[in-house]
Amino acid sequence: METTLGVIEGFYGKPYLPQSRKTLISLLSKKDYSYYIYAPKNDDSLRKNWIRPFNKDELLFLKDIKKHCQKHKLQFGVGLSPLKITEDLDNLLPCLQDKIDCLIDELQIDILAILFDDIKLYSKKEGYLQNQIVRTIYQRISKKNKAIRLIFCPTYYSFDPILEKIFGARPDCYFEDITKDLDESIEIFWTGNKVVSKEITKEDIQKTNSLFKRKVTLWDNYPVNDGKNLCDKLFTKPFYNRDNLDGIVKSHAINPMCECLLSYIAAATLSLVYQHQDLAQIEKERLKAIDELFEGKSALLVKYFDSLNDEGKSKLEDTKKADLLKILSSIDTIARREVVAYLNDYFKFDPSCLT
């Protein structure tokens, strides 16, 4: 398999429990995943208050994730979202450089992601300014002689018109500006033709590769469910409609659900898609993942998970909910607690999480 697989923890919502994240990393390390990027939108040190230096506790927290990734032979990365940096680039770029120096020198990260996703445009020159920031960071990393993957997420990370509706019209030369003189080793995140793409085709990616003059790295918004219309569902079905992408995309990173361990069920199937396994084998892998998380009870649970995947908990009849809770009551795992919390609206969408 030429394309590498990874995770970008880049959702909105409640933070993962540290032990749940560690368990997810451990499980995915056995399913051909090779890296984990920590970049949740709710971590103020990476987004809302990115300007201030990391404090001692934040560094210890990141070091702990890095150590666990190393233990399971996964590369570890961090994603920074420098809000409003282009409004005062001369003063704020040094702050970003200092923060990155800390990640490199103190944490020795393997991957650095500079994320401009879900950030409004501050000027018509935004593409040019984002390009300047990424190129400056690349040069700084190069001078340190560090073999660090640098991934850039543009503000317009899809052709989806919803992005222009929310963040304003994309400047005519935005894509040309962000890629001008950008070293070919710098990766660019792309979610497909939609922010949440039900299908990602070889032809779609080849078109985007041509536009960016490099193989893109997929930021796959499946199985993530952090949106107002998505949080009602648990996406536990396998990956579909992502065929023949091996070697066409440089790398494929999935954005997990708010329910940490439940994300493993879908995630466990992705490598089989790249291996061209048939649907029966992929479904078998999914059931195996459910068994791992729920003490071998996949035969009892799968019909409920299918319903929650397709219709959501708001359509789950009270009698079926009671039956599901009865089955879960005999299981004592963290994944079981995630399902119960989901059914009790613990992960309900909160507009205040948006920045």
Rosetta blueprint (number, residue, H / E / L):
1 M L
2 E L
3 T L
4 T E
5 L E
6 G E
7 V E
8 I E
9 E E
10 G L
11 F L
12 Y L
13 G L
14 K L
15 P L
16 Y L
17 L L
18 P H
19 Q H
20 S H
21 R H
22 K H
23 T H
24 L H
25 I H
26 S H
27 L H
28 L H
29 S L
30 K L
31 K L
32 D L
33 Y E
34 S E
35 Y E
36 Y E
37 I E
38 Y E
39 A L
40 P L
41 K L
42 N L
43 D L
44 D L
45 S L
46 L L
47 R L
48 K L
49 N L
50 W L
51 I L
52 R L
53 P L
54 F L
55 N L
56 K H
57 D H
58 E H
59 L H
60 L H
61 F H
62 L H
63 K H
64 D H
65 I H
66 K H
67 K H
68 H H
69 C H
70 Q H
71 K H
72 H L
73 K L
74 L L
75 Q E
76 F E
77 G E
78 V E
79 G E
80 L E
81 S L
82 P L
83 L L
84 K L
85 I H
86 T H
87 E H
88 D L
89 L H
90 D H
91 N H
92 L H
93 L H
94 P H
95 C H
96 L H
97 Q H
98 D H
99 K H
100 I H
101 D H
102 C H
103 L H
104 I H
105 D H
106 E H
107 L H
108 Q L
109 I L
110 D L
111 I E
112 L E
113 A E
114 I E
115 L E
116 F L
117 D L
118 D L
119 I L
120 K L
121 L L
122 Y L
123 S L
124 K L
125 K L
126 E H
127 G H
128 Y H
129 L H
130 Q H
131 N H
132 Q H
133 I H
134 V H
135 R H
136 T H
137 I H
138 Y H
139 Q H
140 R H
141 I H
142 S H
143 K H
144 K L
145 N L
146 K L
147 A L
148 I L
149 R E
150 L E
151 I E
152 F E
153 C E
154 P L
155 T L
156 Y L
157 Y L
158 S L
159 F L
160 D L
161 P H
162 I H
163 L H
164 E H
165 K H
166 I H
167 F H
168 G L
169 A L
170 R L
171 P L
172 D L
173 C L
174 Y H
175 F H
176 E H
177 D H
178 I H
179 T H
180 K L
181 D L
182 L L
183 D L
184 E L
185 S L
186 I L
187 E E
188 I E
189 F E
190 W E
191 T L
192 G L
193 N L
194 K L
195 V L
196 V L
197 S L
198 K L
199 E L
200 I L
201 T L
202 K H
203 E H
204 D H
205 I H
206 Q H
207 K H
208 T H
209 N H
210 S H
211 L H
212 F H
213 K L
214 R L
215 K L
216 V L
217 T E
218 L E
219 W E
220 D E
221 N L
222 Y L
223 P L
224 V L
225 N L
226 D L
227 G L
228 K L
229 N L
230 L L
231 C L
232 D L
233 K L
234 L L
235 F L
236 T L
237 K L
238 P L
239 F L
240 Y L
241 N L
242 R L
243 D L
244 N L
245 L L
246 D E
247 G L
248 I L
249 V E
250 K L
251 S E
252 H E
253 A E
254 I E
255 N L
256 P L
257 M L
258 C L
259 E L
260 C L
261 L L
262 L L
263 S H
264 Y H
265 I H
266 A H
267 A H
268 A L
269 T L
270 L H
271 S H
272 L H
273 V H
274 Y H
275 Q L
276 H L
277 Q L
278 D L
279 L H
280 A H
281 Q H
282 I H
283 E H
284 K H
285 E H
286 R H
287 L H
288 K H
289 A H
290 I H
291 D H
292 E H
293 L H
294 F L
295 E L
296 G L
297 K L
298 S H
299 A H
300 L H
301 L H
302 V H
303 K H
304 Y H
305 F H
306 D H
307 S H
308 L H
309 N H
310 D H
311 E L
312 G L
313 K H
314 S H
315 K H
316 L L
317 E L
318 D H
319 T H
320 K H
321 K H
322 A H
323 D H
324 L H
325 L H
326 K H
327 I H
328 L H
329 S L
330 S L
331 I L
332 D L
333 T L
334 I H
335 A H
336 R H
337 R H
338 E H
339 V H
340 V H
341 A H
342 Y H
343 L H
344 N L
345 D L
346 Y L
347 F L
348 K L
349 F L
350 D L
351 P H
352 S H
353 C H
354 L L
355 T L
